[in-house]
Each structure stands twice: as C-alpha cells, then as structure tokens.
Amino acid sequence: MSAGVKVHPMRDIGSGAETTVTKWHWLAAGFNWKMAVWSAVLRGGMFFLTNLRAGHGAALRATLVEAVYALVSMGLLGAATERIKDLRPEWLTAVMVWAAMPVLTLVGEFEVHVWFGTPRMKTSMMASFVLSAIGSGFTWFAMRRGAFLVGEVGVREPTFMEDLRAVPILVWEFVSAGPRALMVR
C-alpha cells in the first residue's frame, strides 16, 4: 500500500463471529492502546475548543474528563473495530462502525459529561458525534490497511510512530475513496 501498511483478507461474518460477539473477554485482551491514546488527544482537544467560551477552567475540566473517558471507551471500541474489521458483509460492518459505535460512544459520553458538569453540552455532543462517526469510519479504513492494530498474535504490527507517519496518506486515501470509486464507474 502507498501508506506503508498491509491489507488483510476479509472474513465472512458467519465464520466464527457469533462466538466473538458472545464472549466479551476479547475486549480486555485486545484493548487497543493506540486508538485509546490517539482518541484521547483528538477528543480532548475538541472538548477544550468547544468549551473554551465557558472559560479556561471549564474547558480544561471538560478536556480531562473527555481524555479519561476516551482512553477507556476508545480503547475498547478500537479493539472491537480491530476484531470486526475484515468481516463480511461489509455493509453490516459499515453500519456497526459508522452508526452503532458512535451512538454507543455518545450515550456514555453524555452521561459522563453531565456527571462532571461540562458546560457546553449541546455543542460538545454535536461535535463529538461528528468526530465519532468520521473517526470510526477512518479507524475501520485504517485498520483494514494495517494501521493502528495491536492484537494479532504472532504478527508484527506497525509501531505507533509508523501508524502516525502513515496518517496523512491514510487521510488522503480515506477522503478520496468516494470520488475515486465514482470515477471508476
């Protein structure tokens, strides 16, 4: 790949996925620390910006709350995305990644921020949903190309720095995938 990462073969959703879904222990074993760290930085920064009008103290508190929440939730969702990245049918995986995961994230995130008194909830939640939907799609796209993976036993995954170096190319490929697909038709 031009991004310097590998593409994994697809698996049929019926080939063992039912055992994966019913056994939640793989989430803890496959905690995706790369996605946890990456998301905590991005999401914390977004919460800082959306709450800055409420004052620096409130923005900093919202940032810290979001960073801690993202470390946990995005590490688990990153593990889930890594686990399902190659499942077929792709449309079902896409629904899970682009809609179900962002909604689950938003529900938990809303409760956490209400608990800690984040002041600009409406703006924060709207920005968070957009970031979650786009971020989940990008994560799936990047993981299918071998980036941000941590859990394949016996496989040398790229380092976090190699993943970060691949981000500009992955973003370009992600953004241009739709127009390129339309031009092929």
PEMO-V687068 format. One record per residue. N is the residue number from 1. OMEGA is omega in degrees with one decimal (NA if undefined). D_CENTER is the distance of its C-alpha to the mean C-alpha in Angstrom with 2 decimals. Layout:
N_OMEGA_D_CENTER / N_OMEGA_D_CENTER
This chain:
1_178.5_21.07 / 2_179.1_21.60 / 3_178.5_18.42 / 4_178.8_19.98 / 5_-174.3_17.65 / 6_175.9_18.69 / 7_-178.9_18.03 / 8_176.9_18.15 / 9_179.8_20.44 / 10_173.6_19.43 / 11_176.3_20.44 / 12_-177.3_21.99 / 13_178.6_20.36 / 14_-174.7_23.80 / 15_175.3_24.03 / 16_-178.7_23.13 / 17_-178.5_20.06 / 18_177.2_22.24 / 19_178.1_22.82 / 20_-176.1_19.16 / 21_-176.6_18.39 / 22_-179.7_21.51 / 23_-174.1_21.11 / 24_-177.0_18.42 / 25_-179.8_19.53 / 26_178.3_17.14 / 27_-179.5_14.27 / 28_-178.9_16.27 / 29_-176.9_17.45 / 30_179.4_14.14 / 31_-175.9_12.32 / 32_-176.5_9.82 / 33_178.8_11.30 / 34_179.0_9.99 / 35_178.2_6.34 / 36_-178.6_8.41 / 37_-179.0_10.72 / 38_-178.1_8.86 / 39_179.7_7.03 / 40_179.4_10.49 / 41_-177.8_12.30 / 42_-175.9_10.70 / 43_175.9_10.59 / 44_177.3_13.90 / 45_178.8_15.42 / 46_178.6_14.67 / 47_175.9_16.28 / 48_-178.3_19.11 / 49_-178.3_19.88 / 50_-179.1_19.84 / 51_-177.1_22.12 / 52_179.4_24.37 / 53_177.9_27.05 / 54_179.7_27.55 / 55_-177.6_28.54 / 56_-179.6_27.24 / 57_179.1_27.46 / 58_179.6_25.48 / 59_178.7_22.79 / 60_178.1_22.64 / 61_178.8_22.54 / 62_178.3_19.65 / 63_-178.6_17.79 / 64_178.1_18.59 / 65_-179.0_17.77 / 66_-179.3_14.27 / 67_179.1_13.73 / 68_177.9_15.03 / 69_-178.7_13.15 / 70_178.3_9.72 / 71_-178.9_11.12 / 72_-172.5_11.82 / 73_-177.9_9.43 / 74_173.0_6.09 / 75_177.7_8.32 / 76_178.7_9.40 / 77_174.6_6.52 / 78_176.9_5.51 / 79_178.5_9.23 / 80_179.3_9.50 / 81_178.3_7.50 / 82_-177.3_9.65 / 83_-176.1_12.53 / 84_-171.3_12.58 / 85_-175.6_11.62 / 86_-176.8_15.36 / 87_173.4_16.74 / 88_2.8_19.23 / 89_-177.4_19.97 / 90_-177.7_17.16 / 91_179.7_17.65 / 92_175.4_16.96 / 93_178.6_13.72 / 94_178.0_12.84 / 95_179.5_13.97 / 96_-175.3_11.90 / 97_-173.6_8.58 / 98_-176.2_9.84 / 99_-173.0_11.89 / 100_-178.1_12.06 / 101_176.9_8.65 / 102_178.9_8.70 / 103_177.6_12.34 / 104_179.1_12.07 / 105_-176.4_9.93 / 106_-179.9_12.55 / 107_178.7_15.45 / 108_-179.2_14.90 / 109_178.4_14.10 / 110_-178.7_17.24 / 111_-180.0_19.37 / 112_-177.5_18.50 / 113_174.1_19.25 / 114_-179.9_22.40 / 115_-177.5_23.52 / 116_173.6_23.31 / 117_175.9_24.83 / 118_-170.6_22.38 / 119_-172.7_24.82 / 120_-173.0_23.07 / 121_-176.1_21.13 / 122_179.5_21.45 / 123_-178.8_20.27 / 124_-177.4_17.45 / 125_177.5_16.17 / 126_178.7_16.62 / 127_-179.6_14.77 / 128_179.6_11.91 / 129_178.9_11.79 / 130_178.8_11.97 / 131_-179.9_9.24 / 132_-178.2_6.92 / 133_179.4_8.47 / 134_-179.2_8.52 / 135_178.1_5.12 / 136_177.6_4.11 / 137_179.2_7.37 / 138_178.8_7.21 / 139_177.6_4.86 / 140_178.8_7.41 / 141_-178.0_10.06 / 142_-179.2_9.79 / 143_177.4_9.79 / 144_176.1_12.67 / 145_173.1_14.37 / 146_-179.0_14.17 / 147_176.2_11.91 / 148_177.7_9.73 / 149_177.6_11.55 / 150_-165.5_13.48 / 151_-179.0_15.08 / 152_-177.0_17.64 / 153_177.0_20.97 / 154_-179.9_23.55 / 155_177.7_21.38 / 156_178.1_21.11 / 157_175.5_17.53 / 158_174.8_17.24 / 159_178.5_17.39 / 160_178.6_14.81 / 161_175.5_17.30 / 162_176.1_17.57 / 163_-178.6_13.84 / 164_177.0_14.24 / 165_179.9_17.45 / 166_-174.5_15.94 / 167_-179.0_13.45 / 168_179.2_16.33 / 169_178.4_17.38 / 170_177.8_14.02 / 171_178.8_13.62 / 172_179.3_17.22 / 173_179.1_16.86 / 174_-178.1_13.95 / 175_-176.1_16.06 / 176_-177.2_19.24 / 177_179.5_18.37 / 178_178.5_19.65 / 179_178.0_22.82 / 180_178.9_23.54 / 181_178.3_23.36 / 182_-179.8_25.72 / 183_179.0_28.09 / 184_-179.3_28.45 / 185_NA_29.72
